[in-house]
């Protein structure tokens, strides 16, 4: 399953989602951002690649929906409602992301280290 995490600049929240969920078997995760100066900018190719797109805020959902309406047909787009209040891999952010994302991908298991 391919998971795409979207925030504004792809520096804190979406990279945390990518790192966190890449640790699960059967999951490929990529983080990206809606801003033109994001470390990885969201693109049509990334939207097409993803099985589920997780956006951090409603503004991200609106931008993605407007720009990629054609590529989103048949895709699951989920707004996590996670404000930009955390550092990358902040333990609270990890807990919040895990709780909110796992509702949409039940049954996945962490890879053994």
C-alpha positions as CSV (number, residue, x, y, z in Angstrom):
1,X,0.0,0.0,0.0
2,X,1.3,3.4,-0.9
3,X,0.7,6.3,1.5
4,X,1.3,9.9,0.6
5,X,1.7,12.5,3.5
6,X,1.1,16.1,2.6
7,X,1.9,19.2,4.6
8,X,3.1,22.7,3.6
9,X,6.9,22.5,3.3
10,X,7.7,18.8,3.7
11,X,10.1,19.5,6.6
12,X,8.3,18.4,9.8
13,X,4.9,16.6,9.6
14,X,4.9,14.8,6.3
15,X,8.5,13.6,6.7
16,X,7.5,12.2,10.1
17,X,4.6,10.4,8.5
18,X,7.0,9.0,5.8
19,X,9.6,7.8,8.3
20,X,7.0,6.4,10.7
21,X,4.9,4.4,8.3
22,X,7.9,3.2,6.2
23,X,8.6,1.0,9.2
24,X,5.5,-1.1,8.5
25,X,5.5,-4.2,6.2
26,X,3.6,-3.8,3.0
27,X,3.7,0.0,3.2
28,X,5.6,2.5,1.1
29,X,5.3,6.1,2.3
30,X,6.4,9.4,0.8
31,X,6.1,12.9,2.3
32,X,5.6,16.0,0.2
33,X,4.5,19.6,0.5
34,X,2.0,22.0,-1.2
35,X,4.4,25.0,-1.2
36,X,6.6,25.6,-4.2
37,X,9.7,25.7,-2.0
38,X,8.8,22.3,-0.3
39,X,11.6,19.8,0.0
40,X,9.5,17.5,-2.2
41,X,6.6,19.2,-3.9
42,X,3.3,17.3,-4.4
43,X,2.8,16.3,-8.0
44,X,0.4,14.5,-10.2
45,X,2.8,11.5,-10.3
46,X,2.8,11.3,-6.5
47,X,-1.0,11.5,-6.4
48,X,-1.3,8.8,-9.0
49,X,1.2,6.6,-7.1
50,X,-0.7,6.9,-3.7
51,X,-3.4,4.6,-2.6
52,X,-4.3,6.9,0.3
53,X,-3.4,10.6,0.5
54,X,-3.1,12.0,4.1
55,X,-3.1,15.8,4.3
56,X,-2.3,17.5,7.6
57,X,-4.8,20.4,7.3
58,X,-7.9,21.5,5.4
59,X,-5.9,24.1,3.5
60,X,-3.7,21.2,2.1
61,X,-6.9,19.2,1.2
62,X,-8.2,22.3,-0.7
63,X,-5.0,22.9,-2.6
64,X,-4.6,19.2,-3.5
65,X,-8.2,18.8,-4.5
66,X,-8.2,21.9,-6.7
67,X,-4.9,21.2,-8.4
68,X,-5.2,17.4,-8.9
69,X,-8.9,16.8,-9.3
70,X,-8.5,14.5,-12.2
71,X,-5.8,12.4,-10.5
72,X,-7.8,12.1,-7.3
73,X,-10.7,10.2,-9.0
74,X,-11.1,7.0,-7.1
75,X,-8.5,8.0,-4.5
76,X,-9.0,8.2,-0.7
77,X,-8.1,11.7,0.5
78,X,-8.0,12.0,4.3
79,X,-7.6,15.2,6.3
80,X,-5.8,14.5,9.6
81,X,-6.4,17.9,11.2
82,X,-2.8,18.1,12.6
83,X,-1.7,21.7,13.0
84,X,1.9,22.8,12.4
85,X,2.9,22.7,16.1
86,X,5.5,19.9,16.2
87,X,9.1,19.3,15.4
88,X,10.1,16.4,13.1
89,X,9.6,13.1,14.9
90,X,8.2,14.8,18.0
91,X,6.9,12.0,20.2
92,X,3.5,13.6,20.5
93,X,3.3,14.0,16.7
94,X,4.3,10.4,16.3
95,X,1.4,9.3,18.7
96,X,-1.1,11.6,17.0
97,X,-0.1,10.4,13.5
98,X,-0.2,6.8,14.5
99,X,-3.6,7.0,16.1
100,X,-5.2,9.0,13.2
101,X,-3.6,7.1,10.3
102,X,-4.2,3.6,11.7
103,X,-7.9,4.1,11.6
104,X,-7.6,4.1,7.8
105,X,-5.1,1.2,7.4
106,X,-6.0,-1.5,10.0
107,X,-4.0,-4.7,10.2
108,X,-0.6,-3.4,9.2
109,X,2.4,-4.7,11.3
110,X,5.7,-3.0,12.0
111,X,8.7,-4.5,10.2
112,X,11.1,-6.5,12.4
113,X,14.4,-4.7,13.0
